[in-house]
Amino acid sequence: NATVDAAVKRRKMADFIWTIDSLDSQGADYAGISRNVRAGLHGGSIIMMHENRGPTIRAPATILPTNRKRHFTPVTLTARMLKDPPTLAQLPRKR
């Protein structure tokens, strides 16, 4: 939202938006979370999951084998950005 965008801009930070919402925060069980993630999974996906929910903690057991079958390697956002940082064209002009 605009408040978050303004705070990020003031602090000269980069913000990253997920491409897959696991819907765990809306009460999906682990099977639903897994289905939501696997349905939208593609190379470069950023998956939003909350680490403090029981079903979310259980879901990777079914998501990770799908990653391996599709030859995807799960990484943290930090690791992803270190391996493939944004280009100058992708960054705001004031940076």
Residue frames as qw, qx, qy, qz and C-alpha x, y, z in Angstrom:
[[0.000, 0.888, 0.461, 0.000, 0.00, 0.00, 0.00],
 [0.272, 0.839, -0.037, 0.470, 1.02, 3.65, -0.23],
 [0.507, -0.818, 0.231, -0.143, 2.16, 3.84, 3.41],
 [0.869, -0.233, 0.337, 0.279, 4.56, 0.94, 2.99],
 [0.664, 0.555, 0.185, 0.466, 5.78, 2.26, -0.36],
 [0.002, 0.929, -0.103, 0.356, 6.52, 5.67, 1.20],
 [0.667, -0.675, 0.316, 0.003, 8.39, 4.13, 4.15],
 [0.874, 0.062, 0.311, 0.369, 10.49, 1.98, 1.83],
 [0.474, 0.737, 0.112, 0.468, 11.29, 4.94, -0.38],
 [0.263, -0.925, 0.163, -0.221, 12.25, 7.16, 2.58],
 [0.714, -0.544, 0.429, 0.097, 14.68, 4.54, 3.82],
 [0.362, 0.661, -0.573, -0.320, 16.07, 3.93, 0.31],
 [0.513, -0.153, 0.841, -0.086, 15.22, 0.27, 0.59],
 [0.348, 0.085, -0.733, -0.578, 14.07, -2.19, -2.02],
 [0.642, -0.005, 0.530, -0.554, 10.75, -3.91, -1.56],
 [0.132, 0.125, -0.923, -0.339, 9.84, -7.30, -2.93],
 [0.698, 0.038, 0.138, -0.701, 6.35, -8.50, -3.65],
 [0.488, -0.072, 0.870, -0.020, 5.46, -12.16, -3.55],
 [0.369, 0.182, -0.601, -0.685, 4.21, -13.88, -6.66],
 [0.562, -0.246, -0.767, -0.188, 2.45, -16.70, -4.81],
 [0.411, -0.413, 0.395, -0.710, 0.30, -16.19, -1.73],
 [0.212, 0.029, -0.973, 0.084, 0.05, -19.50, 0.11],
 [0.525, -0.468, -0.285, -0.651, -3.16, -18.22, 1.76],
 [0.532, -0.142, -0.740, 0.387, -1.92, -19.62, 5.05],
 [0.011, -0.018, -0.389, 0.921, -2.92, -16.41, 6.82],
 [0.553, -0.068, -0.165, -0.814, -6.50, -17.00, 5.66],
 [0.703, -0.202, 0.518, -0.443, -6.74, -20.36, 7.39],
 [0.778, 0.355, -0.457, -0.245, -5.74, -22.79, 4.65],
 [0.879, -0.373, 0.298, 0.010, -4.74, -26.21, 5.96],
 [0.384, -0.536, 0.610, 0.440, -1.39, -27.68, 4.97],
 [0.531, 0.283, 0.731, 0.323, -2.85, -29.45, 1.92],
 [0.275, 0.899, 0.340, 0.000, -4.50, -26.22, 0.75],
 [0.192, -0.865, 0.307, 0.347, -1.29, -24.27, 1.28],
 [0.500, -0.229, 0.721, 0.422, 0.61, -26.87, -0.74],
 [0.474, 0.573, 0.634, 0.215, -1.96, -26.75, -3.55],
 [0.112, 0.973, 0.117, -0.164, -1.89, -22.94, -3.64],
 [0.275, -0.729, 0.488, 0.393, 1.89, -22.88, -3.88],
 [0.513, -0.044, 0.773, 0.371, 2.29, -25.74, -6.37],
 [0.455, 0.713, 0.532, 0.024, -0.41, -24.29, -8.66],
 [0.210, 0.977, -0.009, -0.048, 1.51, -21.05, -9.19],
 [0.630, -0.562, 0.387, 0.371, 5.06, -22.33, -8.89],
 [0.727, 0.647, 0.022, 0.229, 7.51, -21.32, -11.62],
 [0.692, 0.051, -0.136, 0.707, 11.17, -20.34, -11.80],
 [0.163, 0.303, -0.094, 0.934, 11.75, -17.14, -9.83],
 [0.474, -0.657, -0.476, -0.343, 8.59, -17.42, -7.74],
 [0.040, 0.285, -0.562, 0.776, 8.53, -15.62, -4.42],
 [0.520, -0.430, -0.716, -0.178, 6.25, -17.49, -2.02],
 [0.243, -0.492, 0.336, -0.766, 4.67, -15.76, 0.95],
 [0.718, -0.325, -0.615, -0.011, 4.33, -18.04, 3.94],
 [0.352, -0.747, 0.265, -0.497, 4.10, -17.20, 7.64],
 [0.453, 0.300, -0.800, 0.255, 6.50, -19.16, 9.82],
 [0.186, -0.170, 0.674, -0.694, 4.35, -19.06, 12.96],
 [0.767, 0.054, 0.048, -0.638, 1.44, -21.21, 11.77],
 [0.643, -0.197, 0.737, -0.068, 1.27, -24.98, 12.26],
 [0.794, 0.479, 0.373, -0.032, -0.13, -25.82, 8.81],
 [0.384, 0.884, -0.266, -0.027, 2.51, -23.61, 7.16],
 [0.293, -0.634, 0.716, -0.014, 5.29, -25.43, 8.97],
 [0.710, 0.039, 0.702, -0.049, 3.92, -28.74, 7.70],
 [0.657, 0.696, 0.125, -0.261, 3.35, -27.66, 4.05],
 [0.171, 0.753, -0.585, -0.246, 6.98, -27.67, 2.82],
 [0.507, -0.192, 0.840, 0.012, 7.04, -31.46, 3.20],
 [0.631, 0.489, 0.602, 0.028, 4.76, -31.62, 0.14],
 [0.321, 0.926, -0.037, -0.197, 6.01, -28.49, -1.63],
 [0.217, -0.721, 0.599, 0.274, 9.73, -29.31, -1.67],
 [0.595, 0.027, 0.768, 0.235, 9.40, -32.60, -3.59],
 [0.505, 0.781, 0.366, -0.004, 7.51, -30.68, -6.29],
 [0.013, 0.922, -0.310, -0.233, 10.41, -28.23, -6.44],
 [0.430, -0.428, 0.746, 0.273, 12.87, -31.07, -6.93],
 [0.622, 0.373, 0.678, 0.121, 10.75, -32.72, -9.66],
 [0.396, 0.895, 0.201, 0.043, 10.67, -29.42, -11.54],
 [0.720, 0.175, -0.078, 0.667, 14.42, -28.93, -10.95],
 [0.110, -0.865, 0.007, -0.489, 13.84, -25.83, -8.80],
 [0.566, -0.035, -0.552, 0.611, 16.11, -25.02, -5.90],
 [0.319, -0.881, -0.330, -0.113, 14.48, -23.20, -2.99],
 [0.495, 0.150, -0.257, 0.816, 16.53, -20.25, -1.75],
 [0.169, -0.696, -0.420, 0.557, 16.01, -17.35, 0.61],
 [0.317, 0.924, 0.204, 0.068, 15.30, -13.98, -0.91],
 [0.271, -0.859, 0.359, 0.244, 18.70, -12.77, 0.32],
 [0.597, -0.202, 0.679, 0.377, 20.50, -15.61, -1.47],
 [0.536, 0.622, 0.533, 0.205, 18.50, -14.95, -4.63],
 [0.131, 0.990, 0.028, -0.036, 19.38, -11.26, -4.64],
 [0.406, -0.692, 0.507, 0.315, 23.06, -11.96, -4.07],
 [0.608, 0.051, 0.707, 0.358, 23.12, -14.40, -6.98],
 [0.265, 0.479, 0.576, 0.607, 21.09, -12.25, -9.36],
 [0.092, -0.493, -0.343, 0.794, 20.79, -8.63, -8.17],
 [0.397, 0.811, 0.405, -0.145, 18.44, -6.20, -9.89],
 [0.553, 0.352, 0.234, 0.718, 19.83, -4.30, -12.86],
 [0.140, -0.205, -0.138, 0.959, 20.30, -0.54, -12.72],
 [0.269, -0.203, -0.478, -0.811, 17.24, -0.20, -14.93],
 [0.521, -0.462, -0.706, -0.128, 15.16, -2.02, -12.33],
 [0.404, -0.384, -0.475, 0.680, 16.22, 0.25, -9.47],
 [0.042, 0.931, 0.326, -0.161, 14.66, 3.62, -8.74],
 [0.533, 0.713, 0.007, 0.456, 16.43, 6.43, -10.62],
 [0.229, -0.905, 0.222, -0.282, 17.65, 8.19, -7.46],
 [0.838, -0.440, 0.300, 0.122, 19.92, 5.27, -6.56]]
